Amino acid sequence: MKKNNDLVYWILFAHLPRWTTLKTNKLIVRIIHNQKITFEEFFSLSHDEWIETYKLEDKEINDLEQARKELPNYSFLLEDMLSQGYELIPFNSSDYPKTLKDNLKLKFSPPLIYIKGNKSLLNDDTIAIVGSRKAGETSLEFTKNIATKATNKYQCVVSGGAKGVDQTALDESIKANGHSILVLPQGILTFSSGMKKYYKHIIEGNLLVLSTFFPKAGWSTGLAMGRNKYIYGLSKEIYVAESDSKGGTWSGVLEGLNAERTIYIRNPKEDEKNANDLLILKGGKAVDMNGILIELNKENEISLDEKIKNSIKGIALTAKQIKEKINYDIDTRKF
């Protein structure tokens, strides 16, 4: 019962309105690790103690007091979820995926994740294949190749389940009886139709459904964009089938590259209109249709100017925007 009581408080902290993940996690660390008290004990402290020990401001105190009023509702919510076979994994649990914590650090690691299925998949060697919802046939063929290869290597495919590349990667993994983690762009309780669709694979232990959002939150574009960082965070390897010069795939890859992660980009054909070449220029590793690294040399390397021109075909960009996108000091007077 004590564990369940703790989980109620984890729900409270995980969904504090207008609090950043870093702000929430820092307070959790101060409570549990620094002061070594429980959440219940924290809420028994006076406001003066909150201010003195935790350096909380009036607005933050008000946020916590408003959230405290929701504890009875969170208690009923938790009981309902547990009765339906859902599990909650807080940040300090030994079940919390190490890969997620290592990749996203304290700044972005969600305080609490909600799952249904075989949680041991969180310890698998993981891989994500990401790309556009409107990916072309070449990109989808690449996705199938990488997903099949991953399954043969006993890797777990992490997918957001979106149309196009995400869904293709998930379908190929399931078809091959491989392991998969489906990361939702919504609360886990609002995915009832999906739970029915994937019921067989969930109970067989091959598919884990995961969400970081409030359990009753419906799908939204904002949550879909926010979910992308968790797909990347849960994955040890990332392959990009196709990217536009904006959107979730583009921003996710840039975040990964800025964090000095190795990301593999499908080397596009010369007549393709996508931003794969731009991502390669920004530090992504070019791979062929089977995910094998392409070593560019003087014989097969396209000149920088030519590569840039190929990369921006069909994309309406100013010279300044091109310069910003590829993060390269080019002479904009040449374009």
NORWO-V372645 format. One record per residue. N is the residue number from 1. PHI is phi in radians with two decimals (* if undefined). PSI is psi in radians with two decimals (999 if undefined). Layout:
((N,PHI,PSI) (N,PHI,PSI))
This chain:
((1,*,-0.65) (2,-1.07,-0.69) (3,-1.07,-0.77) (4,-1.11,-0.66) (5,-1.11,-0.70) (6,-1.09,-0.70) (7,-1.11,-0.59) (8,-1.04,-0.76) (9,-1.21,-0.60) (10,-1.08,-0.69) (11,-1.05,-0.76) (12,-1.01,-0.91) (13,-1.18,-0.64) (14,-1.15,-0.40) (15,-2.20,0.63) (16,-1.17,2.13) (17,-1.07,2.34) (18,1.23,0.09) (19,-1.58,2.36) (20,-1.29,2.79) (21,-1.05,-0.73) (22,-1.10,-0.77) (23,-1.08,-0.78) (24,-1.11,-0.84) (25,-1.11,-0.65) (26,-1.11,-0.71) (27,-1.17,-0.72) (28,-1.04,-0.77) (29,-1.08,-0.74) (30,-1.11,-0.65) (31,-1.25,-0.96) (32,-1.38,-0.80) (33,-1.63,-0.77) (34,-1.35,-0.90) (35,-1.54,-0.30) (36,0.96,0.85) (37,-2.18,2.91) (38,-1.48,2.90) (39,-1.10,-0.67) (40,-1.08,-0.72) (41,-1.17,-0.63) (42,-1.04,-0.76) (43,-1.33,-0.14) (44,-1.55,-0.15) (45,-1.30,2.75) (46,-1.39,2.87) (47,-1.08,-0.64) (48,-1.08,-0.68) (49,-1.21,-0.64) (50,-1.07,-0.74) (51,-1.19,-0.79) (52,-1.24,-0.82) (53,-1.49,-0.66) (54,-1.92,0.01) (55,0.98,0.64) (56,-1.40,2.52) (57,-1.64,2.93) (58,-1.00,-0.74) (59,-1.12,-0.70) (60,-1.17,-0.68) (61,-1.10,-0.73) (62,-1.11,-0.72) (63,-1.04,-0.76) (64,-1.18,-0.67) (65,-1.18,-0.69) (66,-1.14,-0.70) (67,-1.17,-0.60) (68,-1.03,-0.58) (69,-1.13,-0.34) (70,-1.54,-0.06) (71,-0.96,-0.76) (72,-1.05,-0.71) (73,-1.16,-0.69) (74,-1.15,-0.57) (75,-1.14,-0.78) (76,-1.13,-0.71) (77,-1.07,-0.79) (78,-1.08,-0.80) (79,-1.04,-0.73) (80,-1.12,-0.75) (81,-1.15,-0.78) (82,-1.12,-0.63) (83,-1.20,-0.40) (84,-1.66,0.07) (85,1.58,0.18) (86,-1.41,2.69) (87,-2.17,2.62) (88,-2.06,2.26) (89,-2.10,1.88) (90,-1.37,2.88) (91,-1.00,-0.54) (92,-1.63,0.11) (93,-1.41,2.57) (94,-1.19,-0.29) (95,-1.45,-0.21) (96,-1.13,2.29) (97,-1.09,2.12) (98,-1.09,-0.65) (99,-1.05,-0.73) (100,-1.11,-0.78) (101,-1.17,-0.71) (102,-1.14,-0.68) (103,-1.39,-0.69) (104,-1.71,-0.24) (105,1.00,-2.96) (106,-1.17,-0.47) (107,-1.15,-0.67) (108,-2.18,-0.12) (109,-1.15,2.16) (110,-1.11,2.39) (111,-1.08,-0.48) (112,-2.57,2.39) (113,-2.13,2.58) (114,-1.94,2.32) (115,-2.39,2.80) (116,-2.52,2.20) (117,2.20,-2.80) (118,-1.41,1.76) (119,-1.23,-0.23) (120,-1.16,-0.30) (121,-1.12,-0.37) (122,-1.15,-0.30) (123,-1.72,0.01) (124,-1.21,2.87) (125,-1.32,1.99) (126,-1.87,2.66) (127,-2.55,2.45) (128,-2.09,2.43) (129,-2.07,1.99) (130,-2.08,2.81) (131,2.93,-3.04) (132,-1.20,2.61) (133,-1.16,-0.49) (134,-1.89,0.67) (135,-1.10,2.56) (136,-1.37,3.05) (137,-1.08,-0.66) (138,-1.08,-0.74) (139,-1.15,-0.69) (140,-1.22,-0.62) (141,-1.12,-0.75) (142,-1.03,-0.78) (143,-1.02,-0.79) (144,-1.10,-0.73) (145,-1.05,-0.82) (146,-1.22,-0.69) (147,-1.13,-0.74) (148,-1.13,-0.76) (149,-1.07,-0.73) (150,-1.11,-0.76) (151,-1.08,-0.72) (152,-1.13,-0.45) (153,-1.65,0.18) (154,1.06,0.58) (155,-1.59,2.67) (156,-1.70,2.20) (157,-1.51,2.13) (158,-1.69,2.19) (159,-2.40,2.63) (160,-1.62,-0.13) (161,1.31,0.13) (162,-1.27,2.79) (163,-1.01,2.72) (164,1.54,-2.25) (165,-1.07,-0.84) (166,-0.98,-0.89) (167,-1.15,-0.66) (168,-1.10,-0.75) (169,-1.08,-0.77) (170,-1.13,-0.79) (171,-1.06,-0.75) (172,-1.14,-0.70) (173,-1.14,-0.78) (174,-1.12,-0.75) (175,-1.05,-0.56) (176,-1.61,0.17) (177,1.02,0.57) (178,-1.50,3.14) (179,-1.61,2.46) (180,-2.50,2.59) (181,-2.12,2.14) (182,-1.78,2.01) (183,-1.71,2.04) (184,-1.46,2.57) (185,-1.67,0.58) (186,-2.86,3.05) (187,-1.22,2.56) (188,-1.18,-0.46) (189,-1.32,-0.26) (190,-1.65,0.15) (191,-1.85,0.57) (192,-1.07,-0.70) (193,-1.14,-0.66) (194,-1.18,-0.64) (195,-1.07,-0.67) (196,-1.19,-0.73) (197,-1.07,-0.71) (198,-1.82,0.25) (199,-0.93,-0.83) (200,-1.02,-0.78) (201,-1.27,-0.53) (202,-1.20,-0.85) (203,-1.25,-0.40) (204,-1.39,-0.15) (205,1.52,0.18) (206,-1.67,-0.22) (207,-2.33,2.30) (208,-2.02,2.23) (209,-1.73,2.32) (210,-2.39,2.47) (211,-2.48,2.61) (212,-1.92,-0.07) (213,-1.65,2.89) (214,-0.93,2.31) (215,-0.92,-0.50) (216,-1.75,0.13) (217,-1.25,2.29) (218,-1.42,2.97) (219,-1.12,2.49) (220,-2.67,2.76) (221,-1.05,-0.70) (222,-1.07,-0.75) (223,-1.20,-0.62) (224,-1.11,-0.72) (225,-1.19,-0.72) (226,-1.16,-0.54) (227,-1.16,-0.48) (228,-1.01,-0.68) (229,-1.10,-0.49) (230,-1.37,-0.53) (231,-1.10,-0.84) (232,-1.14,-0.70) (233,-1.15,-0.58) (234,-1.40,-0.16) (235,-1.83,2.37) (236,-1.44,-0.56) (237,-2.16,2.51) (238,-2.28,2.21) (239,-2.08,2.37) (240,-1.91,2.05) (241,-1.41,-0.77) (242,-2.82,2.37) (243,-2.33,2.49) (244,-1.46,3.11) (245,-1.57,0.26) (246,-2.78,3.03) (247,1.71,-3.03) (248,-1.13,-0.76) (249,-1.12,-0.83) (250,-1.01,-0.92) (251,-1.16,-0.64) (252,-1.14,-0.73) (253,-1.16,-0.74) (254,-1.09,-0.72) (255,-1.06,-0.74) (256,-1.12,-0.77) (257,-1.14,-0.67) (258,-1.14,-0.48) (259,-1.53,0.16) (260,1.12,0.59) (261,-1.55,2.61) (262,-1.47,2.14) (263,-2.21,2.28) (264,-1.69,2.23) (265,-2.01,2.25) (266,-1.09,2.20) (267,-1.24,2.02) (268,-1.36,2.76) (269,-1.28,2.79) (270,-1.09,-0.52) (271,-1.62,0.08) (272,-1.38,2.50) (273,-1.91,1.45) (274,-2.58,-3.09) (275,-1.83,0.30) (276,-1.01,-0.76) (277,-1.08,-0.65) (278,-1.09,-0.71) (279,-1.20,-0.60) (280,-1.15,-0.73) (281,-1.11,-0.48) (282,-1.52,0.03) (283,2.17,-0.07) (284,-1.23,2.67) (285,-1.61,2.12) (286,-1.24,2.33) (287,-2.30,2.77) (288,-1.49,-2.97) (289,-1.13,-0.28) (290,-1.87,0.18) (291,1.42,0.23) (292,-1.55,2.33) (293,-1.01,2.39) (294,-1.78,2.07) (295,-1.54,1.86) (296,-1.35,2.29) (297,-2.34,-3.06) (298,-1.10,-0.48) (299,-1.34,-0.65) (300,-2.04,0.11) (301,-1.49,2.25) (302,-1.37,2.43) (303,-1.04,2.69) (304,-1.00,-0.80) (305,-1.05,-0.76) (306,-1.15,-0.71) (307,-1.11,-0.71) (308,-1.12,-0.77) (309,-1.09,-0.71) (310,-1.12,-0.66) (311,-1.17,-0.50) (312,-1.85,0.20) (313,-1.03,2.23) (314,1.37,0.03) (315,-1.93,2.12) (316,-1.40,1.70) (317,-2.32,2.55) (318,-1.40,2.88) (319,-1.05,-0.67) (320,-1.11,-0.71) (321,-1.15,-0.67) (322,-1.06,-0.81) (323,-1.02,-0.74) (324,-1.20,-0.70) (325,-1.18,-0.71) (326,-1.59,-0.10) (327,0.96,0.81) (328,-2.38,2.44) (329,-1.45,1.37) (330,-1.66,2.82) (331,-1.51,1.83) (332,-1.19,-0.21) (333,-1.26,-0.24) (334,-1.38,-0.20) (335,-1.97,999))
